[in-house]
Amino acid sequence: MDFDDFFKARIDALHAEGRYRVFADLERRCGSFPRAYDHRIGAEVTVWCSNDYLGMGQHPLVLAAMAEELRGSGAGAGGTRNISGTSHAHVLLERELAALHGSEAALVFTSGFVANEAALSTLAASMPGMVVLSDQMNHASMIAGIRHSGAEKLIFRHNDPDDLARLLASLPAARPKLVCFESVYSMDGDIAPIAELCDVAERFGAMTYLDEVHAVGLYGPHGGGIAERDGVAHRLTVIQGTLAKAFGVMGGYVAGSALMCDFLRGHAPGFIFTSAMPPLLAAGARAAVRHLRESQTERAAHQERVATVKRRLAEAGLPVKANQSHIVPVMIGDAAHCRLASDLLLREHQIYVQPINYPTVPRGTERLRLTPTPLHSDADIGHLVEALAQIWQQLDLCKVA
Ligand SMILES: *Cc1c(COP(=O)(O)O)cnc(C)c1O
């Protein structure tokens, strides 16, 4: 077999379907976010699709904590968490995360993906007869963990407690059950009815696992996420989050009971058999979490910018998909047009928005996913809305979401 022929055929197929992925070549410029230098066009651009939702990636407190830890501890962790890799910075970060979620304990992983994969595969594989009930729209990292566990999986309709109840009622009472879902879904920006899903899970004695990746730092009086905002954090068995989005650094974690965390610490291969995150990342992430537990400034400014962007786009007749979160999907509905709109934004307007195509979203729902931050100015918003309105006319795109 000619392996290169195989790779080429598969890549050609991606091109033919209009879903070949083209990456940016950006140089983030600390201090001028959301501006970055784009090496493809040789110019500065405004980034409108970053998951550094609050600009914590350049926050002085975060940078200072990282610089201090870099000078103090050096570059890497020096080992796995078990063998020489656990630094004081990891211990402090896990304490901070437990405090953030009001839980007994937390456990840090090298990324949010790894946290989901490792925690779900271990939880679901370890209990005989386990059935996993998974929201239809769950993220690839949760799906990977559930698959890897080998446990039976039932998919409930997106954000639908009645469908979850129907599935749970069909299962023998004695079987252990795990219900997993997200709080803010990253592509549509819709929000789970966490209390209702917990009501159902509790009725059937099921464990609950909530991915708060797109909500931690952003919602709740201390940035504990939607579960904190809704006053239901204590009802979840596991809350999972990332340190790489609103907290601006890198890493992932789960929070929950001391026994649950201790169990994963001793059983999850994705936690045990990999080098610990560098202490400087742990220190930076902790500084971000600690700051956002106290400060409302960033969250308030974020919500205000989001509301302004949504309002301005609607006034311009652009098809924003309505939701209650900070994610602003502008619908296009066709892969080729979506890529073209993104190219025009970049090359004619110095605005960077990555096109979102299948398989990230279903075919026919291709979109531009905008993520306003507190650092986008009124002028940035005006520039964005004008550019989009012009492109909608140029490409004769649809105006209803
Ligand atoms: C980004 C993402 C993750 C993975 O988090 P990383 O820290 O980026 O690995 C997990 N779940 C959801 C819903 C995500 O969007």
Ligand as a Chemical Component Dictionary entry (heavy atoms), coordinates in Angstrom:
data_LIG
# 
_chem_comp.id                   LIG 
_chem_comp.type                 NON-POLYMER 
_chem_comp.pdbx_formal_charge   0 
_chem_comp.three_letter_code    LIG 
# 
loop_
_chem_comp_atom.comp_id 
_chem_comp_atom.atom_id 
_chem_comp_atom.alt_atom_id 
_chem_comp_atom.type_symbol 
_chem_comp_atom.charge 
_chem_comp_atom.model_Cartn_x 
_chem_comp_atom.model_Cartn_y 
_chem_comp_atom.model_Cartn_z 
_chem_comp_atom.pdbx_ordinal 
LIG C1 C1 C 0 -12.232 23.134 24.568 1  
LIG C2 C2 C 0 -13.143 22.115 25.191 2  
LIG C3 C3 C 0 -12.645 21.088 25.996 3  
LIG C4 C4 C 0 -11.172 20.816 26.104 4  
LIG O1 O1 O 0 -10.510 21.746 26.894 5  
LIG P1 P1 P 0 -8.979  22.062 26.589 6  
LIG O2 O2 O 0 -8.467  22.592 27.853 7  
LIG O3 O3 O 0 -8.951  23.026 25.447 8  
LIG O4 O4 O 0 -8.331  20.744 26.208 9  
LIG C5 C5 C 0 -13.524 20.277 26.686 10 
LIG N1 N1 N 0 -14.861 20.459 26.579 11 
LIG C6 C6 C 0 -15.385 21.413 25.781 12 
LIG C7 C7 C 0 -16.871 21.558 25.709 13 
LIG C8 C8 C 0 -14.548 22.248 25.047 14 
LIG O5 O5 O 0 -15.069 23.170 24.230 15 
# 
loop_
_chem_comp_bond.comp_id 
_chem_comp_bond.atom_id_1 
_chem_comp_bond.atom_id_2 
_chem_comp_bond.value_order 
_chem_comp_bond.pdbx_ordinal 
LIG C1 C2 SING 1  
LIG C2 C3 SING 2  
LIG C2 C8 DOUB 3  
LIG C3 C4 SING 4  
LIG C3 C5 DOUB 5  
LIG C4 O1 SING 6  
LIG O1 P1 SING 7  
LIG P1 O2 DOUB 8  
LIG P1 O3 SING 9  
LIG P1 O4 SING 10 
LIG C5 N1 SING 11 
LIG N1 C6 DOUB 12 
LIG C6 C7 SING 13 
LIG C6 C8 SING 14 
LIG C8 O5 SING 15 
# 
